[in-house]
Amino acid sequence: MFNQINNLVRLKENLYLTDFLDILIIALLIYTLFLFLRNTRTLMAFLGLAFAVGLYLIAKSFNLYVTLMALKYFVGVAVLIFVIIFQSEIRKYFEFLGLIGSRQIKVLPLTSRSPSTSEIIQACVRMAQAKIGALIVIQGKVGLDQFTDGGIMLDGAISEELLSSIFEPHSYGHDGAVLINNNKVAKFAVHLPLSTNFKEIGKHGTRHSAAVGITEVTDAFTIVVSEENGKISVTRDGKLKTLQEFTELEKELEKYTRSKFSKSTKENRLAKIIRQDFMIRLGALLIAGIIWFFAAFQTGIVEKTYKIPLNASKTSGSLLIQEYSPKEVKVKISARGEDAFREVSINDFKIDLDYTTLQNGVNKLTVSKEIITIPSNFSIVSFEPNIILLTAQKYYLAEIPVSVKTVGVLKNRLVLKSIEAEPNKLRLWVPEGIEAPKEITTEPLDISDKTESTVAPVKLVIPEGLRLEDDTTEISVALVIEQPSKR
């Protein structure tokens, strides 16, 4: 128990940015799950399963032996049963997740008290009085295409006559739904998903089940006219409401259009975003934090040491690093769980020493956490040493001619007319305080086997302590050989 408390304190000291991202992602998934489940019959079953899983995590964390044994098999079996019984709801949930990225922001919507809404209300009242069944779906900000089947494209202006003719008992579209979008009748004779929330549907028929079903997975608003009793019902967010008076339809439709499409100020929109589902968001964040806490608590903090080599063999301008010690820095890092180190290699670490302050002679460079680069989900526990000793030497550039040395004698009285190096001058780094050499010589070039003019490679002889600007090791030498003249 005391060890667990100590680990809890250490977790508090080892928070990473990735931890907060982890919690936010889990909170988002839980929030969308809550939005989906609050209007379906799976909510209580899911809460019961979540409670059992929570007890299992607590029992495992605190090593409650009897509770752990009792829940170990129950949770596994319960999850399997939950998946089998509610497989259609699980499929709908993933469809619900998919619509998050398909929200249509620039929809030309209905507006309250507009001629179009008046036409819809008049058509519904007229059909209710005549006991003609109807189902009208008004699209919100979520597209409906992925949740509907069939239908005939219309894209017609909204009018009482058009809606009444579509739902006339002998019409082709009588048994389907009308979709209204962009302030027009987009489709008719459309098939909608049926709800399985029998508590909400009650004794109503298929038309009401379809009205509830489409509002469970989208933010649409539906109007249902019953052909049995002539009553008008509306659905929103998976909730069915039967209106007692025809005048209530105008109020419900106005309430929906104002909430979805009202042109409020930015401040009002921001306040609404904050207030909307605030408790659900807070609960999702709290549950995500608890899940993360127990996962991190159970995993614990793991520490490992890596030997990071120093790359101090480079030069900085006219300064050359001749020697440095030590050659590597031992860095101890920590992360949450052993798995965090699985993909980590020495190439993921780097130490960026500052060479701009180097002076001629012995230098001391300080190693700090700021110059040690590590993966983002790790923390530096300690490192050693914190001082690096470097011996640096300042140089100046000098342009030195190249002198080609030869050995041997040409045969058959051949004459070496000329010998020329390419390039014939080289730029050489010379230590400060030392005079530049008069020339750079080559290794001896044997000409005893040469019988005609040729170009031959030859290596350079660089005096100790000096270095070429371009690290050239050899040059080309052009030999011009002529036959002896005849007299």
CORJO-V263730 format. One record per residue. N is the residue number from 0. RES is the residue in one small letter. PSI is psi in degrees with one decimal (NA if undefined). OMEGA is omega as a letter, one per 30 degrees, with the letter a starting at -180 (none if undefined). BURIAL is b if it has 9 or more other ideal C-beta (glycine too) atoms within 8 Angstrom, else e. Layout:
BEGIN
n:N res:RES psi:PSI omega:OMEGA burial:BURIAL
n:N res:RES psi:PSI omega:OMEGA burial:BURIAL
END
This chain:
BEGIN
n:0 res:m psi:-45.0 omega:l burial:e
n:1 res:f psi:-36.9 omega:l burial:e
n:2 res:n psi:-37.4 omega:l burial:e
n:3 res:q psi:-38.7 omega:l burial:b
n:4 res:i psi:-40.5 omega:l burial:e
n:5 res:n psi:-41.2 omega:l burial:e
n:6 res:n psi:-35.9 omega:l burial:b
n:7 res:l psi:-41.5 omega:l burial:b
n:8 res:v psi:-40.3 omega:a burial:e
n:9 res:r psi:-35.1 omega:l burial:b
n:10 res:l psi:-37.8 omega:l burial:b
n:11 res:k psi:-31.4 omega:a burial:e
n:12 res:e psi:-8.8 omega:a burial:e
n:13 res:n psi:57.4 omega:l burial:b
n:14 res:l psi:137.1 omega:a burial:e
n:15 res:y psi:159.0 omega:l burial:b
n:16 res:l psi:-35.0 omega:l burial:e
n:17 res:t psi:-26.2 omega:l burial:e
n:18 res:d psi:-44.0 omega:l burial:b
n:19 res:f psi:-38.3 omega:l burial:b
n:20 res:l psi:-40.0 omega:l burial:e
n:21 res:d psi:-47.5 omega:a burial:b
n:22 res:i psi:-41.9 omega:a burial:b
n:23 res:l psi:-39.7 omega:l burial:b
n:24 res:i psi:-44.8 omega:l burial:e
n:25 res:i psi:-40.5 omega:l burial:b
n:26 res:a psi:-39.7 omega:l burial:b
n:27 res:l psi:-43.1 omega:l burial:b
n:28 res:l psi:-42.2 omega:l burial:e
n:29 res:i psi:-39.5 omega:l burial:b
n:30 res:y psi:-46.2 omega:l burial:b
n:31 res:t psi:-33.7 omega:l burial:b
n:32 res:l psi:-41.4 omega:l burial:b
n:33 res:f psi:-44.3 omega:l burial:b
n:34 res:l psi:-37.5 omega:a burial:b
n:35 res:f psi:-42.9 omega:a burial:b
n:36 res:l psi:-23.0 omega:a burial:b
n:37 res:r psi:-16.6 omega:l burial:b
n:38 res:n psi:15.8 omega:a burial:b
n:39 res:t psi:167.4 omega:a burial:b
n:40 res:r psi:-3.9 omega:a burial:b
n:41 res:t psi:-6.4 omega:a burial:b
n:42 res:l psi:-52.5 omega:a burial:b
n:43 res:m psi:-39.2 omega:l burial:e
n:44 res:a psi:-40.2 omega:l burial:b
n:45 res:f psi:-42.3 omega:l burial:b
n:46 res:l psi:-38.9 omega:l burial:e
n:47 res:g psi:-42.3 omega:l burial:e
n:48 res:l psi:-41.7 omega:l burial:b
n:49 res:a psi:-37.8 omega:l burial:e
n:50 res:f psi:-42.5 omega:l burial:e
n:51 res:a psi:-41.6 omega:l burial:b
n:52 res:v psi:-40.1 omega:l burial:b
n:53 res:g psi:-43.7 omega:l burial:b
n:54 res:l psi:-38.2 omega:l burial:b
n:55 res:y psi:-42.9 omega:l burial:b
n:56 res:l psi:-41.1 omega:l burial:b
n:57 res:i psi:-45.1 omega:a burial:b
n:58 res:a psi:-38.3 omega:l burial:b
n:59 res:k psi:-38.2 omega:a burial:b
n:60 res:s psi:-41.7 omega:a burial:b
n:61 res:f psi:9.9 omega:l burial:e
n:62 res:n psi:49.1 omega:l burial:e
n:63 res:l psi:96.8 omega:a burial:e
n:64 res:y psi:-53.1 omega:a burial:e
n:65 res:v psi:-46.1 omega:l burial:e
n:66 res:t psi:-39.8 omega:a burial:b
n:67 res:l psi:-44.1 omega:a burial:b
n:68 res:m psi:-38.3 omega:a burial:e
n:69 res:a psi:-38.4 omega:a burial:e
n:70 res:l psi:-19.8 omega:a burial:b
n:71 res:k psi:-46.8 omega:a burial:b
n:72 res:y psi:-32.0 omega:a burial:e
n:73 res:f psi:-45.5 omega:a burial:b
n:74 res:v psi:-43.5 omega:a burial:b
n:75 res:g psi:-45.1 omega:l burial:e
n:76 res:v psi:-40.0 omega:a burial:e
n:77 res:a psi:-40.4 omega:l burial:b
n:78 res:v psi:-43.3 omega:l burial:b
n:79 res:l psi:-44.5 omega:l burial:e
n:80 res:i psi:-40.6 omega:l burial:e
n:81 res:f psi:-44.3 omega:a burial:b
n:82 res:v psi:-40.2 omega:a burial:b
n:83 res:i psi:-46.7 omega:a burial:e
n:84 res:i psi:-41.0 omega:a burial:e
n:85 res:f psi:36.1 omega:a burial:b
n:86 res:q psi:-35.2 omega:l burial:e
n:87 res:s psi:-38.2 omega:l burial:e
n:88 res:e psi:-37.1 omega:l burial:b
n:89 res:i psi:-40.5 omega:l burial:b
n:90 res:r psi:-42.0 omega:l burial:e
n:91 res:k psi:-34.6 omega:a burial:b
n:92 res:y psi:-43.1 omega:l burial:b
n:93 res:f psi:-31.0 omega:l burial:e
n:94 res:e psi:-37.9 omega:l burial:b
n:95 res:f psi:-39.8 omega:l burial:b
n:96 res:l psi:-37.4 omega:a burial:e
n:97 res:g psi:-26.1 omega:a burial:b
n:98 res:l psi:-7.2 omega:l burial:b
n:99 res:i psi:-39.9 omega:a burial:e
n:100 res:g psi:4.5 omega:a burial:e
n:101 res:s psi:25.5 omega:a burial:b
n:102 res:r psi:132.6 omega:a burial:b
n:103 res:q psi:104.4 omega:a burial:e
n:104 res:i psi:-41.7 omega:a burial:e
n:105 res:k psi:66.0 omega:l burial:e
n:106 res:v psi:135.2 omega:l burial:b
n:107 res:l psi:99.7 omega:a burial:e
n:108 res:p psi:174.2 omega:l burial:b
n:109 res:l psi:153.9 omega:l burial:b
n:110 res:t psi:151.8 omega:a burial:e
n:111 res:s psi:140.3 omega:l burial:b
n:112 res:r psi:25.6 omega:l burial:e
n:113 res:s psi:163.2 omega:l burial:e
n:114 res:p psi:-34.3 omega:a burial:e
n:115 res:s psi:-45.1 omega:l burial:b
n:116 res:t psi:-35.5 omega:l burial:b
n:117 res:s psi:-40.5 omega:l burial:b
n:118 res:e psi:-40.9 omega:l burial:b
n:119 res:i psi:-46.4 omega:a burial:b
n:120 res:i psi:-45.5 omega:a burial:b
n:121 res:q psi:-40.1 omega:l burial:b
n:122 res:a psi:-42.7 omega:a burial:b
n:123 res:c psi:-44.0 omega:l burial:b
n:124 res:v psi:-43.5 omega:a burial:b
n:125 res:r psi:-43.1 omega:l burial:b
n:126 res:m psi:-34.2 omega:l burial:b
n:127 res:a psi:-41.7 omega:l burial:b
n:128 res:q psi:-32.6 omega:l burial:e
n:129 res:a psi:1.3 omega:a burial:e
n:130 res:k psi:50.6 omega:l burial:b
n:131 res:i psi:121.7 omega:a burial:b
n:132 res:g psi:141.6 omega:a burial:b
n:133 res:a psi:152.3 omega:l burial:b
n:134 res:l psi:111.2 omega:a burial:b
n:135 res:i psi:128.2 omega:a burial:b
n:136 res:v psi:122.1 omega:l burial:b
n:137 res:i psi:116.9 omega:a burial:b
n:138 res:q psi:137.5 omega:l burial:b
n:139 res:g psi:-132.1 omega:a burial:b
n:140 res:k psi:-4.4 omega:l burial:e
n:141 res:v psi:129.5 omega:l burial:b
n:142 res:g psi:149.9 omega:a burial:b
n:143 res:l psi:-11.8 omega:a burial:b
n:144 res:d psi:-41.1 omega:a burial:e
n:145 res:q psi:-8.1 omega:a burial:b
n:146 res:f psi:-0.1 omega:a burial:b
n:147 res:t psi:158.9 omega:l burial:b
n:148 res:d psi:150.8 omega:l burial:e
n:149 res:g psi:-154.6 omega:a burial:e
n:150 res:g psi:157.7 omega:a burial:b
n:151 res:i psi:127.2 omega:l burial:e
n:152 res:m psi:137.7 omega:a burial:e
n:153 res:l psi:-53.8 omega:a burial:b
n:154 res:d psi:47.1 omega:a burial:e
n:155 res:g psi:160.1 omega:l burial:e
n:156 res:a psi:142.9 omega:a burial:e
n:157 res:i psi:125.6 omega:l burial:b
n:158 res:s psi:155.3 omega:l burial:e
n:159 res:e psi:-41.4 omega:a burial:b
n:160 res:e psi:-41.6 omega:a burial:e
n:161 res:l psi:-47.5 omega:a burial:b
n:162 res:l psi:-41.5 omega:a burial:b
n:163 res:s psi:-38.8 omega:a burial:b
n:164 res:s psi:-34.4 omega:l burial:e
n:165 res:i psi:-40.8 omega:a burial:b
n:166 res:f psi:8.5 omega:l burial:b
n:167 res:e psi:133.7 omega:a burial:b
n:168 res:p psi:-31.7 omega:a burial:e
n:169 res:h psi:7.7 omega:a burial:e
n:170 res:s psi:153.9 omega:l burial:b
n:171 res:y psi:-35.4 omega:a burial:e
n:172 res:g psi:12.6 omega:a burial:b
n:173 res:h psi:-42.0 omega:a burial:b
n:174 res:d psi:-4.7 omega:l burial:e
n:175 res:g psi:-168.9 omega:a burial:b
n:176 res:a psi:152.2 omega:l burial:b
n:177 res:v psi:129.7 omega:l burial:b
n:178 res:l psi:125.7 omega:l burial:b
n:179 res:i psi:123.2 omega:a burial:b
n:180 res:n psi:148.3 omega:a burial:b
n:181 res:n psi:36.0 omega:l burial:e
n:182 res:n psi:28.3 omega:l burial:b
n:183 res:k psi:161.3 omega:l burial:b
n:184 res:v psi:102.0 omega:a burial:b
n:185 res:a psi:-46.4 omega:a burial:b
n:186 res:k psi:161.2 omega:l burial:b
n:187 res:f psi:169.0 omega:a burial:b
n:188 res:a psi:40.0 omega:a burial:b
n:189 res:v psi:143.0 omega:l burial:b
n:190 res:h psi:132.0 omega:a burial:b
n:191 res:l psi:157.6 omega:l burial:b
n:192 res:p psi:139.2 omega:a burial:b
n:193 res:l psi:140.3 omega:l burial:e
n:194 res:s psi:149.3 omega:l burial:b
n:195 res:t psi:11.5 omega:l burial:e
n:196 res:n psi:79.9 omega:a burial:b
n:197 res:f psi:-23.7 omega:l burial:e
n:198 res:k psi:-38.3 omega:a burial:e
n:199 res:e psi:-39.3 omega:a burial:b
n:200 res:i psi:-38.4 omega:l burial:b
n:201 res:g psi:-130.2 omega:a burial:e
n:202 res:k psi:6.5 omega:l burial:e
n:203 res:h psi:167.2 omega:a burial:b
n:204 res:g psi:-160.4 omega:a burial:e
n:205 res:t psi:-38.4 omega:a burial:e
n:206 res:r psi:-42.0 omega:l burial:b
n:207 res:h psi:-35.8 omega:l burial:b
n:208 res:s psi:-39.9 omega:l burial:b
n:209 res:a psi:-37.7 omega:l burial:b
n:210 res:a psi:-42.2 omega:l burial:b
n:211 res:v psi:-39.9 omega:a burial:b
n:212 res:g psi:-43.4 omega:a burial:b
n:213 res:i psi:-28.8 omega:a burial:b
n:214 res:t psi:-8.1 omega:l burial:b
n:215 res:e psi:-29.2 omega:a burial:b
n:216 res:v psi:-5.9 omega:l burial:b
n:217 res:t psi:177.2 omega:l burial:b
n:218 res:d psi:27.5 omega:a burial:e
n:219 res:a psi:167.6 omega:l burial:b
n:220 res:f psi:130.3 omega:a burial:b
n:221 res:t psi:149.2 omega:l burial:b
n:222 res:i psi:125.9 omega:a burial:b
n:223 res:v psi:130.3 omega:l burial:b
n:224 res:v psi:123.0 omega:a burial:b
n:225 res:s psi:130.0 omega:l burial:b
n:226 res:e psi:-10.8 omega:l burial:e
n:227 res:e psi:-48.3 omega:a burial:e
n:228 res:n psi:-1.9 omega:l burial:e
n:229 res:g psi:14.0 omega:l burial:b
n:230 res:k psi:150.6 omega:l burial:b
n:231 res:i psi:131.9 omega:l burial:b
n:232 res:s psi:153.2 omega:l burial:b
n:233 res:v psi:150.7 omega:l burial:b
n:234 res:t psi:145.7 omega:l burial:b
n:235 res:r psi:133.7 omega:a burial:b
n:236 res:d psi:37.1 omega:l burial:e
n:237 res:g psi:10.1 omega:a burial:b
n:238 res:k psi:132.9 omega:a burial:b
n:239 res:l psi:131.1 omega:l burial:b
n:240 res:k psi:121.0 omega:l burial:b
n:241 res:t psi:127.4 omega:a burial:e
n:242 res:l psi:138.4 omega:l burial:b
n:243 res:q psi:-27.8 omega:l burial:e
n:244 res:e psi:147.6 omega:l burial:e
n:245 res:f psi:-29.2 omega:a burial:e
n:246 res:t psi:-20.3 omega:a burial:e
n:247 res:e psi:-24.2 omega:a burial:b
n:248 res:l psi:-42.2 omega:l burial:b
n:249 res:e psi:-39.7 omega:a burial:b
n:250 res:k psi:-43.5 omega:a burial:e
n:251 res:e psi:-41.9 omega:a burial:b
n:252 res:l psi:-39.1 omega:l burial:b
n:253 res:e psi:-40.1 omega:l burial:b
n:254 res:k psi:-41.0 omega:a burial:e
n:255 res:y psi:-48.7 omega:a burial:b
n:256 res:t psi:-35.2 omega:l burial:b
n:257 res:r psi:-40.9 omega:a burial:b
n:258 res:s psi:-30.8 omega:a burial:e
n:259 res:k psi:-35.4 omega:a burial:b
n:260 res:f psi:11.8 omega:a burial:b
n:261 res:s psi:144.9 omega:a burial:e
n:262 res:k psi:68.5 omega:a burial:e
n:263 res:s psi:167.4 omega:l burial:e
n:264 res:t psi:163.9 omega:l burial:e
n:265 res:k psi:-35.8 omega:a burial:e
n:266 res:e psi:-40.9 omega:l burial:e
n:267 res:n psi:-39.2 omega:l burial:e
n:268 res:r psi:-41.7 omega:l burial:b
n:269 res:l psi:-42.8 omega:l burial:e
n:270 res:a psi:-38.4 omega:l burial:e
n:271 res:k psi:-40.5 omega:l burial:b
n:272 res:i psi:-39.9 omega:a burial:e
n:273 res:i psi:-41.6 omega:a burial:e
n:274 res:r psi:-31.5 omega:a burial:e
n:275 res:q psi:123.6 omega:l burial:e
n:276 res:d psi:35.6 omega:a burial:e
n:277 res:f psi:-45.0 omega:a burial:e
n:278 res:m psi:-35.4 omega:l burial:e
n:279 res:i psi:-42.9 omega:l burial:b
n:280 res:r psi:-43.3 omega:l burial:b
n:281 res:l psi:-42.5 omega:l burial:e
n:282 res:g psi:-41.7 omega:l burial:b
n:283 res:a psi:-40.8 omega:l burial:b
n:284 res:l psi:-39.5 omega:l burial:b
n:285 res:l psi:-45.7 omega:l burial:e
n:286 res:i psi:-41.1 omega:l burial:b
n:287 res:a psi:-40.5 omega:l burial:b
n:288 res:g psi:-39.4 omega:l burial:b
n:289 res:i psi:-43.5 omega:l burial:b
n:290 res:i psi:-45.5 omega:l burial:b
n:291 res:w psi:-42.2 omega:a burial:b
n:292 res:f psi:-47.7 omega:a burial:b
n:293 res:f psi:-33.1 omega:l burial:b
n:294 res:a psi:-45.5 omega:l burial:e
n:295 res:a psi:-39.8 omega:l burial:b
n:296 res:f psi:-40.8 omega:a burial:b
n:297 res:q psi:-35.4 omega:a burial:b
n:298 res:t psi:-44.4 omega:l burial:e
n:299 res:g psi:175.3 omega:a burial:e
n:300 res:i psi:130.3 omega:l burial:b
n:301 res:v psi:136.2 omega:l burial:b
n:302 res:e psi:139.4 omega:l burial:e
n:303 res:k psi:153.5 omega:a burial:e
n:304 res:t psi:133.6 omega:l burial:e
n:305 res:y psi:140.8 omega:l burial:b
n:306 res:k psi:107.8 omega:a burial:b
n:307 res:i psi:116.1 omega:a burial:b
n:308 res:p psi:146.3 omega:l burial:e
n:309 res:l psi:137.9 omega:l burial:b
n:310 res:n psi:77.8 omega:a burial:e
n:311 res:a psi:25.7 omega:a burial:b
n:312 res:s psi:5.0 omega:a burial:e
n:313 res:k psi:168.7 omega:a burial:e
n:314 res:t psi:159.8 omega:l burial:e
n:315 res:s psi:97.2 omega:a burial:e
n:316 res:g psi:-122.3 omega:a burial:e
n:317 res:s psi:16.1 omega:a burial:e
n:318 res:l psi:134.4 omega:l burial:b
n:319 res:l psi:129.3 omega:l burial:b
n:320 res:i psi:114.6 omega:a burial:b
n:321 res:q psi:-37.3 omega:a burial:e
n:322 res:e psi:148.1 omega:l burial:e
n:323 res:y psi:151.5 omega:a burial:b
n:324 res:s psi:136.7 omega:f burial:e
n:325 res:p psi:175.2 omega:a burial:e
n:326 res:k psi:-11.2 omega:a burial:e
n:327 res:e psi:161.2 omega:l burial:e
n:328 res:v psi:130.6 omega:l burial:b
n:329 res:k psi:120.0 omega:a burial:b
n:330 res:v psi:122.0 omega:l burial:b
n:331 res:k psi:124.1 omega:a burial:b
n:332 res:i psi:159.4 omega:l burial:b
n:333 res:s psi:150.7 omega:l burial:b
n:334 res:a psi:168.8 omega:a burial:b
n:335 res:r psi:103.8 omega:l burial:b
n:336 res:g psi:152.1 omega:a burial:e
n:337 res:e psi:-31.7 omega:a burial:e
n:338 res:d psi:-24.0 omega:a burial:e
n:339 res:a psi:-25.4 omega:a burial:b
n:340 res:f psi:-2.4 omega:a burial:b
n:341 res:r psi:-39.8 omega:a burial:e
n:342 res:e psi:10.2 omega:a burial:e
n:343 res:v psi:135.5 omega:l burial:e
n:344 res:s psi:171.9 omega:a burial:e
n:345 res:i psi:-23.0 omega:l burial:e
n:346 res:n psi:-13.2 omega:l burial:e
n:347 res:d psi:-2.8 omega:a burial:e
n:348 res:f psi:149.6 omega:a burial:b
n:349 res:k psi:142.6 omega:l burial:e
n:350 res:i psi:116.7 omega:a burial:b
n:351 res:d psi:92.3 omega:l burial:e
n:352 res:l psi:146.4 omega:a burial:b
n:353 res:d psi:107.6 omega:a burial:e
n:354 res:y psi:-3.1 omega:a burial:b
n:355 res:t psi:-18.1 omega:a burial:e
n:356 res:t psi:5.1 omega:a burial:e
n:357 res:l psi:140.3 omega:l burial:b
n:358 res:q psi:166.3 omega:l burial:e
n:359 res:n psi:124.1 omega:a burial:e
n:360 res:g psi:-152.5 omega:a burial:e
n:361 res:v psi:132.7 omega:a burial:e
n:362 res:n psi:149.3 omega:l burial:b
n:363 res:k psi:120.6 omega:l burial:e
n:364 res:l psi:135.2 omega:a burial:b
n:365 res:t psi:133.7 omega:l burial:e
n:366 res:v psi:127.9 omega:l burial:b
n:367 res:s psi:168.0 omega:l burial:e
n:368 res:k psi:-30.5 omega:a burial:e
n:369 res:e psi:-26.9 omega:a burial:e
n:370 res:i psi:1.4 omega:l burial:b
n:371 res:i psi:116.5 omega:l burial:b
n:372 res:t psi:125.0 omega:l burial:e
n:373 res:i psi:165.4 omega:l burial:b
n:374 res:p psi:149.6 omega:a burial:e
n:375 res:s psi:-24.8 omega:a burial:e
n:376 res:n psi:22.4 omega:l burial:e
n:377 res:f psi:159.5 omega:l burial:b
n:378 res:s psi:146.6 omega:l burial:e
n:379 res:i psi:122.1 omega:l burial:b
n:380 res:v psi:-49.2 omega:l burial:e
n:381 res:s psi:167.5 omega:l burial:e
n:382 res:f psi:153.5 omega:l burial:b
n:383 res:e psi:147.7 omega:f burial:e
n:384 res:p psi:175.2 omega:l burial:e
n:385 res:n psi:2.7 omega:l burial:e
n:386 res:i psi:131.5 omega:l burial:e
n:387 res:i psi:128.4 omega:l burial:b
n:388 res:l psi:127.6 omega:l burial:b
n:389 res:l psi:137.4 omega:l burial:b
n:390 res:t psi:119.9 omega:a burial:b
n:391 res:a psi:151.0 omega:a burial:b
n:392 res:q psi:129.6 omega:l burial:b
n:393 res:k psi:143.0 omega:a burial:b
n:394 res:y psi:159.8 omega:l burial:b
n:395 res:y psi:154.4 omega:a burial:e
n:396 res:l psi:135.7 omega:l burial:b
n:397 res:a psi:140.9 omega:l burial:e
n:398 res:e psi:117.3 omega:a burial:e
n:399 res:i psi:134.8 omega:l burial:b
n:400 res:p psi:154.2 omega:a burial:e
n:401 res:v psi:131.3 omega:l burial:b
n:402 res:s psi:124.9 omega:a burial:b
n:403 res:v psi:125.9 omega:l burial:b
n:404 res:k psi:137.3 omega:l burial:b
n:405 res:t psi:156.1 omega:l burial:b
n:406 res:v psi:157.0 omega:l burial:e
n:407 res:g psi:171.2 omega:a burial:e
n:408 res:v psi:142.0 omega:l burial:e
n:409 res:l psi:144.7 omega:a burial:b
n:410 res:k psi:169.2 omega:l burial:e
n:411 res:n psi:34.1 omega:l burial:e
n:412 res:r psi:24.7 omega:l burial:e
n:413 res:l psi:152.1 omega:a burial:b
n:414 res:v psi:128.9 omega:l burial:b
n:415 res:l psi:97.6 omega:a burial:b
n:416 res:k psi:-44.2 omega:l burial:e
n:417 res:s psi:159.6 omega:l burial:e
n:418 res:i psi:126.9 omega:a burial:b
n:419 res:e psi:133.6 omega:l burial:b
n:420 res:a psi:146.4 omega:l burial:b
n:421 res:e psi:108.1 omega:g burial:e
n:422 res:p psi:159.5 omega:a burial:e
n:423 res:n psi:-4.5 omega:l burial:e
n:424 res:k psi:146.1 omega:l burial:e
n:425 res:l psi:148.7 omega:l burial:b
n:426 res:r psi:127.5 omega:a burial:b
n:427 res:l psi:134.2 omega:l burial:b
n:428 res:w psi:122.6 omega:a burial:b
n:429 res:v psi:131.0 omega:l burial:b
n:430 res:p psi:143.3 omega:l burial:b
n:431 res:e psi:137.4 omega:a burial:b
n:432 res:g psi:-6.9 omega:l burial:e
n:433 res:i psi:135.8 omega:a burial:e
n:434 res:e psi:139.9 omega:a burial:e
n:435 res:a psi:142.6 omega:l burial:e
n:436 res:p psi:156.3 omega:a burial:b
n:437 res:k psi:-31.6 omega:a burial:e
n:438 res:e psi:162.3 omega:l burial:e
n:439 res:i psi:123.8 omega:a burial:b
n:440 res:t psi:163.9 omega:l burial:b
n:441 res:t psi:167.3 omega:l burial:b
n:442 res:e psi:149.4 omega:a burial:e
n:443 res:p psi:133.1 omega:l burial:e
n:444 res:l psi:117.8 omega:a burial:b
n:445 res:d psi:119.1 omega:a burial:e
n:446 res:i psi:4.3 omega:a burial:b
n:447 res:s psi:-22.4 omega:a burial:b
n:448 res:d psi:7.7 omega:a burial:e
n:449 res:k psi:133.8 omega:a burial:b
n:450 res:t psi:-7.1 omega:l burial:e
n:451 res:e psi:170.5 omega:l burial:e
n:452 res:s psi:141.2 omega:a burial:e
n:453 res:t psi:167.8 omega:l burial:e
n:454 res:v psi:126.9 omega:a burial:e
n:455 res:a psi:143.3 omega:l burial:e
n:456 res:p psi:146.1 omega:l burial:e
n:457 res:v psi:141.2 omega:a burial:b
n:458 res:k psi:151.4 omega:l burial:e
n:459 res:l psi:152.7 omega:l burial:b
n:460 res:v psi:106.0 omega:a burial:e
n:461 res:i psi:125.7 omega:l burial:b
n:462 res:p psi:146.2 omega:a burial:e
n:463 res:e psi:137.7 omega:l burial:e
n:464 res:g psi:-8.6 omega:l burial:e
n:465 res:l psi:159.5 omega:l burial:b
n:466 res:r psi:146.0 omega:l burial:b
n:467 res:l psi:150.6 omega:a burial:b
n:468 res:e psi:-38.6 omega:a burial:b
n:469 res:d psi:14.7 omega:l burial:e
n:470 res:d psi:34.9 omega:l burial:e
n:471 res:t psi:138.9 omega:a burial:e
n:472 res:t psi:-22.5 omega:l burial:e
n:473 res:e psi:160.5 omega:l burial:e
n:474 res:i psi:176.2 omega:l burial:b
n:475 res:s psi:143.2 omega:l burial:b
n:476 res:v psi:127.3 omega:l burial:b
n:477 res:a psi:121.2 omega:l burial:b
n:478 res:l psi:126.9 omega:l burial:b
n:479 res:v psi:111.0 omega:a burial:b
n:480 res:i psi:130.9 omega:a burial:b
n:481 res:e psi:156.1 omega:l burial:e
n:482 res:q psi:150.7 omega:l burial:e
n:483 res:p psi:144.5 omega:a burial:e
n:484 res:s psi:146.9 omega:a burial:e
n:485 res:k psi:133.2 omega:l burial:e
n:486 res:r psi:NA omega:none burial:e
END
